[in-house]
Amino acid sequence: MDAQGRGRADDIDPADQWVLNPSTGDYELRLQSSAPQSTVPGPRRTATRAGGAATRPRTAPGRDREIPGTDLPGPRRRRGAPEEPPPGRRRTKPKKSRAKKILLWTGGGMAFVLVGVSAAAYAYIKHLEGNVATTDVGSAGSSGFSKDEAFNILIIGTDKRTGAGNEGYGDKGSVGHADTNILLHVSKDRTNATAMSIPRDLMVDIPDCPTKQEDGSEKIIQGTLNQRFNTSLGQGGRNAGCTMRTVEAVTGIKPNHFMMADFNAVKTLTTAVDGVDVCVEKAVNDKESKLKLPAGTSKVEGEQALAFVRTRHSFGNQGDLDRIKVQQQFLGSLMRKMASSDTLTNPSKLLKLAEAATKALTVDTGIGKVSTLKDVALELKKVPPKNITFTTVPVVDNPAEKIKATVVVDESRAPQVFQMIKSDTSFTAVKQKEAKEKAAVAARLKGTKADASEVRVQILNGGAPAGSAQAELNWLQLEAGVSKSENAGNSGATQAKTTLEYAPDQADQARRLADIMGLSGSAMKPGKSVTNSQGLPTMTLTLGEDFKGAGVKLNSASAAAPDVEKSTADKVQCAS
């Protein structure tokens, strides 16, 4: 073997032989004539030149070559595409690739996986599709995916032991409970997303759950009261659809789809990207999880990465809520690694990620095709990391327990968080595009404004969630100083937009309330006043379907920050 061909054939990564064709923008398989041969059948060499360099075989036009390391056909070289440059000649740097970049969010909790593909890789896409397992959840989810709407994906990490090396994790013999749970909401305009963790030890009422059986029949699994959230999966034959129904029962938010994976996902995904950076404030030496890290930043992958997200004894109060914080920090770091140029420009990593992600996934049938997962991924890719917020369902210790082991929903804080997600409201400050109004309409907002204490208004619910009129009344009186306000109940009709009707002599009051609530000029409706319960003239505020929650301005995509812990995906944090 000559100097250019030294080394063993199995040392060559097949992904390293994919070369970007600058003429087409596609990755194509190029086997250098001097490269050592793989043991997998490939193009035959029919002759050798002096020095041992093999000549390139002639093939019939359009005949496929095989991808080394697989039984898949390789891409066909397009007519006119340039051949591999002779040894010693430098390749010219290709211009920006037109290869599509796919962004897929999945994992034991959640992970970003990016992979570049081209039309020539159709066979490989079908191969990936065969990796993905699906579950029919029926009416618990959506039948398809819409690119033009907000969407909610429930991401579930189970404690089921599968694969080698997982004997030390989870409950022995577990059918696979919902151990890690994150409800991911992606806004309609793709400016923001919220990832809300749901504690596994949250006490909930699990509703009745229709499940599809292998023979096509339907079996209804009876619901149970006051159970841990994690038993919404696996227990009594419950599938992911039962967990989705439980989420809706607890939060009022309907998941459209689910993605589920077990312990192997964390190991395979982190290995595929050559590790993820994590940070700890103090050195960790956990004998139970076998996690050992020095203080500061370290890179973890495989078994060590799984230990990092599973340990309960190294951080905080050694409970599940502190472990959730660590998992959120880990996922933020993983997302940053997935979006880095080191990953995006490395075909070897991209192919490994594609395999790891699809093999790790179980999803609902609504997104079970790789083409649909690609669509989901591309929509997720539009969201800036700085506007991806991690938070947790607000909870308090279970008052029914003397020894605290479980938690319950905090009814004083959780409703605002749930409402913000339902109303597609960001937890971060996001600029919202506003349509330009005609000068006459915009002029309604110009002029003097009355003091908030002089604003007299009655509030009607005309399409907002139940209880919104009273919630807004409480906020106006207690927080905004609009003391002369009252709840007038339901309007009797549903309207899409919130409106404020007022008489000409109430224009200054209307402008003050518009300023407080973020009403646009088009929401201002000059008309007549009505008489309130005290016999005094008052304006009428009708809350529409666009109402985002008490205290949330209508002209903003973000709300007043709720009293909950949160972080964003772009920030580096250290576990403590």
Buried (B, 14 or more C-beta within 10 A) or exposed (E): EEEBBEEEEEEBBBBEBBBBBBEBBBBBBBBBBBBBBBEBEBBEBEEEEEEEBBEBEEEEEEEBBBBBBBEBBBBBBEEEEBEBEEEEEEEEEEEEBEBBBBBBBBBBBBBBBBBBBBEBBEBBBEBBBEBBEBBBBBEBBBEEBEEEEBBBBBBBBBBBBEEEEBEBBBBEEBBBBBBBBBBBBBBEBBBBBBBBBBBBBBBBEBBEBBBBEEEEEEEEBEBBEEBBBBBBBBBEEBBBBBBBBBBBBBBEBBBBBBBBBBBBBBBBBBBBBBBBBBBBEEEBEBEEBEBBBEEEEBBBBBBBBBBBBBBBBBBBEEBBBBBBBBBBBBBBBBBBBBBEEEBBEBBBBBBBBBBBBBBBBBBBBBBBBBEBBBBBBBBBBEBBBBBBBBBBBBBEEBEEEEEEEBBBBBEEBBBBBBBBBBBBBBBBEBEEEEEEBEEEBBEBBEEEBBEBEBBBBBBBBBBBBEEBBBBBBBBBBEEBBBEBBBBBEBBEEEBEBBBBBBBEEBBBBBBBBBEBBBBBBBBBBEBEBBEBEEEEBBBBBBBBBBBBBBBBBBEBBBBBEBEBEBBBBBEEBEBE
